[in-house]
Amino acid sequence: MLRNITTCLVGITLIGCAGCGVAVDQQDTKQPTGSAGSDTSKSKIANSIPDYIDFLLDLDAKPDTKYPMSDAQKTILKRSKKSGSVSKPDYELAWSNYKQCVTGYGYTTPVLRQFSNGLYMIAMRDTTGMSDQQRKKFNEDENKCYNTEVIAVTGVYQMQIGNPGMLSDGDQAMVDCLHKAGIVPKNYDKEAYKKDLDAHAKNQPTTVDFSNAEMQSCWVANGASFGDVNDTDQWKPLG
């Protein structure tokens, strides 16, 4: 059972959004490269990873950016632009910087869930026992750390894994990922995926097993933030 299905727009997140998985929404954060009459399922978020990184750096430089990226995150992005992709060591480094940022505010080390494709997601936060004021401050501090240290790097890295074609159609990118993982039949398409989402939300049978590790990995790689009811990993910021 899904707790939630959430995608945080990179453009919005860079000016303030709670730490979560990253996805790029075709209406808000990109200029499709396809022509006006082209198949929208073939439209792209960017022509290449370096182009996408340029977009993110330009977005970060806007005056209304609430939490500008740290020098460390920008350095990773610039290095990745030069090499053509975010490396696994740099992905790990960004998350390490995020953890250091959070603990620097006096909280416990964030607990991360790792999926079969190597991607991380912050475990469910357990703020039981925190006052409203403590909870508000924690949300602000953690949000700042997530945005300044890891948001853009993880967004690019997720795209490399879950949407290498850089499709602006998120549903199609998800379907492509499921096909690549070999967990759906050949005739499984976007409409089938949408039906599965609806059925899953209603606790009805689905074509794809939503508890399958590869399914969840594809989901995270395409920007969804979710948790299973039986999650055992939780993060208590104050211990």
Rosetta blueprint (number, residue, H / E / L):
1 M L
2 L E
3 R L
4 N L
5 I L
6 T E
7 T L
8 C E
9 L E
10 V H
11 G H
12 I H
13 T H
14 L L
15 I L
16 G L
17 C L
18 A L
19 G L
20 C L
21 G L
22 V E
23 A E
24 V L
25 D L
26 Q L
27 Q L
28 D L
29 T L
30 K L
31 Q L
32 P L
33 T L
34 G L
35 S L
36 A L
37 G L
38 S L
39 D L
40 T H
41 S H
42 K H
43 S L
44 K E
45 I L
46 A L
47 N L
48 S L
49 I H
50 P H
51 D H
52 Y H
53 I H
54 D H
55 F H
56 L H
57 L H
58 D H
59 L H
60 D H
61 A L
62 K L
63 P L
64 D L
65 T L
66 K L
67 Y L
68 P L
69 M L
70 S L
71 D H
72 A H
73 Q H
74 K H
75 T H
76 I H
77 L H
78 K H
79 R H
80 S H
81 K H
82 K H
83 S H
84 G L
85 S L
86 V L
87 S L
88 K H
89 P H
90 D H
91 Y H
92 E H
93 L H
94 A H
95 W H
96 S H
97 N H
98 Y H
99 K H
100 Q H
101 C H
102 V H
103 T H
104 G H
105 Y L
106 G L
107 Y L
108 T L
109 T L
110 P L
111 V L
112 L E
113 R E
114 Q E
115 F L
116 S L
117 N L
118 G L
119 L L
120 Y E
121 M E
122 I E
123 A L
124 M E
125 R E
126 D L
127 T L
128 T L
129 G L
130 M L
131 S L
132 D H
133 Q H
134 Q H
135 R H
136 K H
137 K H
138 F H
139 N H
140 E H
141 D H
142 E H
143 N H
144 K H
145 C H
146 Y H
147 N H
148 T H
149 E H
150 V L
151 I H
152 A H
153 V H
154 T H
155 G H
156 V H
157 Y H
158 Q H
159 M H
160 Q H
161 I H
162 G H
163 N L
164 P L
165 G L
166 M L
167 L E
168 S L
169 D L
170 G H
171 D H
172 Q H
173 A H
174 M H
175 V H
176 D H
177 C H
178 L H
179 H H
180 K H
181 A H
182 G L
183 I L
184 V L
185 P L
186 K L
187 N L
188 Y L
189 D L
190 K H
191 E H
192 A H
193 Y H
194 K H
195 K H
196 D H
197 L H
198 D H
199 A H
200 H H
201 A H
202 K L
203 N L
204 Q L
205 P L
206 T L
207 T L
208 V L
209 D L
210 F L
211 S L
212 N L
213 A H
214 E H
215 M H
216 Q H
217 S H
218 C H
219 W H
220 V H
221 A H
222 N L
223 G L
224 A L
225 S E
226 F L
227 G L
228 D E
229 V L
230 N L
231 D L
232 T L
233 D L
234 Q E
235 W E
236 K L
237 P L
238 L L
239 G L
